[in-house]
Amino acid sequence: MAQQQMVKDERSLGDLFSELASETGTLVRQEVSLAQAELTKKATDVGKNVGYLVVGGAVAYAAALALIAAVIIGLSYFIPAWAAALMVGVIVGVVAFMMISSALAALKRTDLAPRESVESLKEDAQWLKDQVS
């Protein structure tokens, strides 16, 4: 340990700054890589929720068309056709509202900021200050 400390102390200031620059460059590349991975995951999650939103809307629309056609025809034997259409429309609308609200709530909860990278960069900045002083 003492031998290693002596060797470290004998290095020139230029060598020390060169090593610091090299380590800082490596650190920056690693941080950029971490930020990229974190943002990619968050973008994937957002994309998935947007996909659910689109599919939910399409399913709601298809359900509305099928139910309106089938139920209105069946109910028109018992109640006026306009009343049957209104009833089916309300039910399908409630289902669509629930699906879309759920997807929108999930999107609002998504935090897009690369929190881990920001924290790591703060730690790296502190480390760099400690190395220079």
C-alpha positions as CSV (number, residue, x, y, z in Angstrom):
1,M,0.0,0.0,0.0
2,A,2.8,2.4,0.9
3,Q,4.7,1.5,-2.3
4,Q,1.6,2.2,-4.4
5,Q,1.1,5.6,-2.6
6,M,4.7,6.5,-3.3
7,V,4.3,5.7,-7.0
8,K,1.2,7.8,-7.1
9,D,2.9,10.7,-5.4
10,E,5.8,10.5,-7.9
11,R,3.6,11.0,-10.9
12,S,3.8,14.4,-12.6
13,L,0.9,16.8,-12.5
14,G,0.5,16.3,-16.3
15,D,0.2,12.5,-15.8
16,L,-2.4,13.1,-13.1
17,F,-4.5,15.4,-15.3
18,S,-4.1,13.0,-18.2
19,E,-5.5,10.2,-16.0
20,L,-8.3,12.4,-14.7
21,A,-9.2,13.4,-18.3
22,S,-9.2,9.8,-19.4
23,E,-11.3,8.7,-16.4
24,T,-13.7,11.6,-16.9
25,G,-14.2,10.7,-20.6
26,T,-14.9,7.1,-19.7
27,L,-17.3,8.3,-17.0
28,V,-19.2,10.6,-19.4
29,R,-19.5,7.9,-22.0
30,Q,-20.9,5.5,-19.3
31,E,-23.4,8.2,-18.2
32,V,-24.6,8.9,-21.7
33,S,-25.1,5.2,-22.2
34,L,-27.1,4.9,-18.9
35,A,-29.2,7.9,-19.9
36,Q,-29.9,6.4,-23.3
37,A,-30.9,3.1,-21.8
38,E,-33.2,4.8,-19.3
39,L,-34.9,7.0,-21.9
40,T,-35.3,4.0,-24.3
41,K,-37.1,2.1,-21.5
42,K,-39.4,5.0,-20.7
43,A,-40.1,5.6,-24.4
44,T,-41.1,1.9,-24.7
45,D,-43.4,2.2,-21.8
46,V,-45.0,5.3,-23.2
47,G,-45.4,3.7,-26.6
48,K,-47.0,0.7,-25.1
49,N,-49.6,2.8,-23.2
50,V,-50.3,4.8,-26.4
51,G,-50.8,1.5,-28.2
52,Y,-53.3,0.4,-25.5
53,L,-55.0,3.8,-25.9
54,V,-55.3,3.3,-29.7
55,V,-56.4,-0.3,-29.4
56,G,-58.9,0.6,-26.6
57,G,-60.4,3.3,-28.9
58,A,-60.6,0.9,-31.8
59,V,-62.2,-1.8,-29.7
60,A,-64.7,0.6,-28.3
61,Y,-65.6,1.8,-31.8
62,A,-66.0,-1.7,-33.1
63,A,-68.0,-2.7,-30.1
64,A,-70.3,0.3,-30.5
65,L,-71.0,-0.6,-34.1
66,A,-71.7,-4.3,-33.4
67,L,-73.8,-3.7,-30.4
68,I,-75.7,-0.9,-31.9
69,A,-76.6,-3.1,-34.9
70,A,-77.5,-6.2,-32.9
71,V,-79.1,-4.7,-29.9
72,I,-81.1,-2.0,-31.7
73,I,-82.6,-4.6,-34.0
74,G,-83.4,-6.9,-31.0
75,L,-84.8,-4.1,-28.8
76,S,-86.7,-2.4,-31.6
77,Y,-89.3,-5.2,-31.2
78,F,-90.0,-4.1,-27.6
79,I,-89.2,-0.4,-27.5
80,P,-88.9,2.3,-30.1
81,A,-85.7,2.1,-32.2
82,W,-84.4,5.5,-31.1
83,A,-84.7,4.4,-27.4
84,A,-82.8,1.2,-28.1
85,A,-80.0,3.1,-29.9
86,L,-79.7,5.6,-27.1
87,M,-79.5,2.8,-24.5
88,V,-76.8,0.9,-26.4
89,G,-74.9,4.1,-27.1
90,V,-74.7,5.0,-23.5
91,I,-73.4,1.6,-22.4
92,V,-70.8,1.5,-25.1
93,G,-69.8,5.1,-24.3
94,V,-69.2,4.2,-20.6
95,V,-67.0,1.3,-21.5
96,A,-65.0,3.4,-24.0
97,F,-64.6,6.1,-21.3
98,M,-63.3,3.7,-18.8
99,M,-60.7,2.2,-21.2
100,I,-59.5,5.6,-22.4
101,S,-59.4,7.1,-18.9
102,S,-57.3,4.2,-17.7
103,A,-54.7,4.6,-20.5
104,L,-54.5,8.4,-20.0
105,A,-54.0,7.9,-16.3
106,A,-51.1,5.5,-17.0
107,L,-49.5,8.0,-19.4
108,K,-49.8,10.8,-16.9
109,R,-48.0,8.7,-14.2
110,T,-45.1,8.1,-16.6
111,D,-42.0,10.1,-15.5
112,L,-40.0,10.8,-18.6
113,A,-37.0,12.4,-16.8
114,P,-33.9,10.2,-16.6
115,R,-33.8,10.4,-12.8
116,E,-31.0,7.8,-12.3
117,S,-28.8,9.5,-14.8
118,V,-29.3,12.9,-13.2
119,E,-28.4,11.5,-9.8
120,S,-25.4,9.7,-11.2
121,L,-24.2,12.9,-12.9
122,K,-24.5,14.8,-9.7
123,E,-22.4,12.2,-7.9
124,D,-19.9,12.3,-10.8
125,A,-19.6,16.1,-10.5
126,Q,-18.9,15.8,-6.8
127,W,-16.3,13.1,-7.5
128,L,-14.6,15.3,-10.1
129,K,-14.6,18.3,-7.7
130,D,-13.0,16.0,-5.0
131,Q,-10.3,14.8,-7.5
132,V,-9.4,18.3,-8.6
133,S,-9.2,19.9,-5.2
